[in-house]
Amino acid sequence: QMQLLESGGDSVQAGGSLTLSCEISKFTHESGCLGWFRQAPGKGREGVASFYRANGRTYYDETVKGRFIISQDIIKTRIYLQMNRLKPEDTAVYFCAATYAPGCNADPLTKTSYNSWGLGTQVTVSS
């Protein structure tokens, strides 16, 4: 059973930067997808960024494209979300997610494509 643990959430001013980290254990297959989702107050859980492990292609929601970068460490035990030029509407609980499903690249920013989740880390962006 995979275990995922997010860290790095904080309160920042609009325009600032923050990097989130997700520690991954027992991800034994070199397949599937890894990604970040967020849930803002009063809204559903939405995809932010992800990548397909088979070829490394990345995917971004249009609201963060050009501002956020998803990456992986050299030994593939962590993924990161570098967030730049943060906006108040980025305020949310951010979740790390994973799946072994090889077809996850069809819907890499859809929450139902994933079956393993961290518990979330809070990001608050002030005006």
Contacts in CASP RR format, 6 or more apart in sequence:
PFRMAT RR
TARGET T0000
AUTHOR 0000-0000-0000
METHOD contacts of the structure
MODEL  1
QMQLLESGGDSVQAGGSLTLSCEISKFTHESGCLGWFRQAPGKGREGVAS
FYRANGRTYYDETVKGRFIISQDIIKTRIYLQMNRLKPEDTAVYFCAATY
APGCNADPLTKTSYNSWGLGTQVTVSS
1 26 0 8 1.000
1 116 0 8 1.000
2 24 0 8 1.000
2 25 0 8 1.000
2 26 0 8 1.000
2 27 0 8 1.000
2 98 0 8 1.000
2 116 0 8 1.000
3 24 0 8 1.000
3 25 0 8 1.000
3 26 0 8 1.000
4 22 0 8 1.000
4 23 0 8 1.000
4 24 0 8 1.000
4 25 0 8 1.000
4 96 0 8 1.000
4 97 0 8 1.000
4 98 0 8 1.000
4 116 0 8 1.000
4 117 0 8 1.000
4 118 0 8 1.000
5 22 0 8 1.000
5 23 0 8 1.000
5 96 0 8 1.000
5 118 0 8 1.000
5 119 0 8 1.000
6 20 0 8 1.000
6 21 0 8 1.000
6 22 0 8 1.000
6 94 0 8 1.000
6 95 0 8 1.000
6 96 0 8 1.000
6 118 0 8 1.000
6 119 0 8 1.000
6 120 0 8 1.000
6 121 0 8 1.000
7 20 0 8 1.000
7 21 0 8 1.000
7 22 0 8 1.000
7 23 0 8 1.000
7 121 0 8 1.000
8 18 0 8 1.000
8 19 0 8 1.000
8 20 0 8 1.000
8 21 0 8 1.000
8 121 0 8 1.000
9 18 0 8 1.000
9 20 0 8 1.000
9 94 0 8 1.000
9 121 0 8 1.000
9 122 0 8 1.000
9 123 0 8 1.000
10 18 0 8 1.000
10 123 0 8 1.000
10 124 0 8 1.000
11 124 0 8 1.000
11 125 0 8 1.000
11 126 0 8 1.000
12 18 0 8 1.000
12 86 0 8 1.000
12 123 0 8 1.000
12 124 0 8 1.000
12 125 0 8 1.000
12 126 0 8 1.000
13 86 0 8 1.000
13 125 0 8 1.000
13 126 0 8 1.000
14 86 0 8 1.000
14 87 0 8 1.000
14 88 0 8 1.000
14 125 0 8 1.000
14 126 0 8 1.000
14 127 0 8 1.000
15 84 0 8 1.000
15 85 0 8 1.000
15 86 0 8 1.000
15 87 0 8 1.000
15 125 0 8 1.000
16 84 0 8 1.000
16 85 0 8 1.000
16 86 0 8 1.000
16 125 0 8 1.000
17 82 0 8 1.000
17 83 0 8 1.000
17 84 0 8 1.000
17 85 0 8 1.000
17 86 0 8 1.000
18 83 0 8 1.000
18 86 0 8 1.000
18 123 0 8 1.000
19 80 0 8 1.000
19 81 0 8 1.000
19 82 0 8 1.000
19 83 0 8 1.000
20 36 0 8 1.000
20 80 0 8 1.000
20 81 0 8 1.000
20 83 0 8 1.000
20 94 0 8 1.000
20 96 0 8 1.000
20 121 0 8 1.000
20 123 0 8 1.000
21 78 0 8 1.000
21 79 0 8 1.000
21 80 0 8 1.000
22 34 0 8 1.000
22 36 0 8 1.000
22 78 0 8 1.000
22 79 0 8 1.000
22 80 0 8 1.000
22 81 0 8 1.000
22 96 0 8 1.000
22 118 0 8 1.000
23 77 0 8 1.000
23 78 0 8 1.000
24 34 0 8 1.000
24 76 0 8 1.000
24 77 0 8 1.000
24 78 0 8 1.000
24 79 0 8 1.000
24 96 0 8 1.000
24 98 0 8 1.000
25 77 0 8 1.000
27 34 0 8 1.000
27 76 0 8 1.000
27 98 0 8 1.000
29 100 0 8 1.000
30 53 0 8 1.000
31 53 0 8 1.000
31 54 0 8 1.000
31 100 0 8 1.000
31 102 0 8 1.000
32 52 0 8 1.000
32 53 0 8 1.000
32 54 0 8 1.000
32 98 0 8 1.000
32 99 0 8 1.000
32 100 0 8 1.000
32 101 0 8 1.000
32 102 0 8 1.000
32 103 0 8 1.000
32 104 0 8 1.000
32 105 0 8 1.000
33 50 0 8 1.000
33 51 0 8 1.000
33 52 0 8 1.000
33 53 0 8 1.000
33 98 0 8 1.000
33 99 0 8 1.000
33 101 0 8 1.000
33 104 0 8 1.000
33 105 0 8 1.000
33 108 0 8 1.000
33 113 0 8 1.000
33 114 0 8 1.000
34 50 0 8 1.000
34 51 0 8 1.000
34 53 0 8 1.000
34 72 0 8 1.000
34 79 0 8 1.000
34 96 0 8 1.000
34 97 0 8 1.000
34 98 0 8 1.000
35 47 0 8 1.000
35 48 0 8 1.000
35 49 0 8 1.000
35 50 0 8 1.000
35 51 0 8 1.000
35 70 0 8 1.000
35 79 0 8 1.000
35 96 0 8 1.000
35 97 0 8 1.000
35 98 0 8 1.000
35 108 0 8 1.000
35 114 0 8 1.000
36 47 0 8 1.000
36 48 0 8 1.000
36 49 0 8 1.000
36 50 0 8 1.000
36 70 0 8 1.000
36 79 0 8 1.000
36 81 0 8 1.000
36 94 0 8 1.000
36 95 0 8 1.000
36 96 0 8 1.000
36 97 0 8 1.000
37 45 0 8 1.000
37 46 0 8 1.000
37 47 0 8 1.000
37 48 0 8 1.000
37 94 0 8 1.000
37 95 0 8 1.000
37 97 0 8 1.000
37 111 0 8 1.000
37 114 0 8 1.000
38 45 0 8 1.000
38 46 0 8 1.000
38 47 0 8 1.000
38 48 0 8 1.000
38 90 0 8 1.000
38 92 0 8 1.000
38 93 0 8 1.000
38 94 0 8 1.000
38 95 0 8 1.000
38 123 0 8 1.000
39 45 0 8 1.000
39 46 0 8 1.000
39 92 0 8 1.000
39 93 0 8 1.000
39 95 0 8 1.000
40 89 0 8 1.000
40 91 0 8 1.000
40 92 0 8 1.000
41 91 0 8 1.000
41 92 0 8 1.000
43 92 0 8 1.000
45 95 0 8 1.000
45 111 0 8 1.000
46 61 0 8 1.000
46 109 0 8 1.000
46 111 0 8 1.000
47 61 0 8 1.000
47 109 0 8 1.000
47 110 0 8 1.000
47 111 0 8 1.000
48 60 0 8 1.000
48 61 0 8 1.000
48 64 0 8 1.000
48 68 0 8 1.000
48 81 0 8 1.000
48 94 0 8 1.000
48 109 0 8 1.000
49 58 0 8 1.000
49 59 0 8 1.000
49 60 0 8 1.000
49 61 0 8 1.000
49 64 0 8 1.000
49 68 0 8 1.000
49 69 0 8 1.000
49 70 0 8 1.000
49 81 0 8 1.000
49 109 0 8 1.000
50 58 0 8 1.000
50 59 0 8 1.000
50 70 0 8 1.000
50 97 0 8 1.000
50 108 0 8 1.000
50 109 0 8 1.000
51 57 0 8 1.000
51 58 0 8 1.000
51 59 0 8 1.000
51 70 0 8 1.000
51 72 0 8 1.000
51 79 0 8 1.000
51 108 0 8 1.000
52 59 0 8 1.000
52 104 0 8 1.000
52 105 0 8 1.000
52 108 0 8 1.000
54 102 0 8 1.000
54 105 0 8 1.000
57 105 0 8 1.000
58 70 0 8 1.000
59 108 0 8 1.000
59 109 0 8 1.000
60 66 0 8 1.000
60 68 0 8 1.000
60 70 0 8 1.000
60 109 0 8 1.000
61 109 0 8 1.000
63 89 0 8 1.000
64 83 0 8 1.000
64 90 0 8 1.000
67 83 0 8 1.000
67 84 0 8 1.000
67 85 0 8 1.000
67 86 0 8 1.000
68 81 0 8 1.000
68 82 0 8 1.000
68 83 0 8 1.000
68 84 0 8 1.000
69 81 0 8 1.000
69 82 0 8 1.000
69 84 0 8 1.000
70 79 0 8 1.000
70 80 0 8 1.000
70 81 0 8 1.000
70 82 0 8 1.000
71 79 0 8 1.000
71 80 0 8 1.000
71 82 0 8 1.000
72 78 0 8 1.000
72 79 0 8 1.000
72 80 0 8 1.000
73 79 0 8 1.000
73 80 0 8 1.000
79 96 0 8 1.000
81 94 0 8 1.000
83 90 0 8 1.000
83 123 0 8 1.000
86 123 0 8 1.000
86 125 0 8 1.000
87 125 0 8 1.000
88 125 0 8 1.000
88 126 0 8 1.000
88 127 0 8 1.000
89 125 0 8 1.000
90 123 0 8 1.000
90 125 0 8 1.000
91 123 0 8 1.000
91 124 0 8 1.000
91 125 0 8 1.000
92 122 0 8 1.000
92 123 0 8 1.000
93 120 0 8 1.000
93 121 0 8 1.000
93 122 0 8 1.000
93 123 0 8 1.000
94 120 0 8 1.000
94 121 0 8 1.000
94 122 0 8 1.000
94 123 0 8 1.000
95 117 0 8 1.000
95 118 0 8 1.000
95 119 0 8 1.000
95 120 0 8 1.000
96 117 0 8 1.000
96 118 0 8 1.000
96 120 0 8 1.000
97 111 0 8 1.000
97 114 0 8 1.000
97 116 0 8 1.000
97 117 0 8 1.000
97 118 0 8 1.000
98 114 0 8 1.000
98 115 0 8 1.000
98 116 0 8 1.000
98 117 0 8 1.000
99 113 0 8 1.000
99 114 0 8 1.000
99 115 0 8 1.000
99 116 0 8 1.000
101 113 0 8 1.000
101 115 0 8 1.000
104 113 0 8 1.000
104 114 0 8 1.000
106 113 0 8 1.000
107 113 0 8 1.000
END
